[in-house]
Amino acid sequence: MTINLIMAREPLPTGPLVFLAGPTPDKSAPVPSWRPEAARALAAQWVGDQPLTVLSPESRHGERADRYETQVDWETAARAAASAILFWIPRDMRTLPGMTTNVEFGLDVASGRAVLGCPPDCPNPERNRYLIYVARRHGVPVCTTLTDTAAAALAVVAGGGAPVVR
């Protein structure tokens, strides 16, 4: 099935939307982004009758926002518009610390639209322990693979809610 990719600060469409929340690679410690793999996982599993839109807070062609607030405002609006918010946190305190992600998860955990993915083999899995605990307290699905996290997000989009994975 078709997916559309909307990047940071591009106009937000309507329809089924999944926001890809999680740490973003920084130019000061470059590592590959996890978001292309997440988009592929969503595309492989999407069976809806209309295209799925994937919202990425990363900039198309690496173009940074004119102002920090412009980026934050777009991300806030995109998360609010999303049918599901897929949090993938391959925590690495050196290259993908995810400090902003922690705050966003706290803001979205009770929305009924969040799913949490935390790979146990990431460099700093102990730094995800609190998020996992809070997610479970709020009935948010917790997954350990990107494929399963994408499936949980699509279950939220479909309206059936996501299974809580233990």
Secondary structure, DSSP 8 states (H G I E B T S, - for coil): --EEEE-TTS---SSSEEEEES---BTTB----SHHHHHHHHHHH---SS-EEEE-SS-GGG---SSHHHHHHHHHHHHHH-SEEEEE---BTTTB--HHHHHHHHHHTTSS-EEEE--TTSS-GGGGHHHHHHHHHTT--EESSHHHHHHHHHHHHTTS------
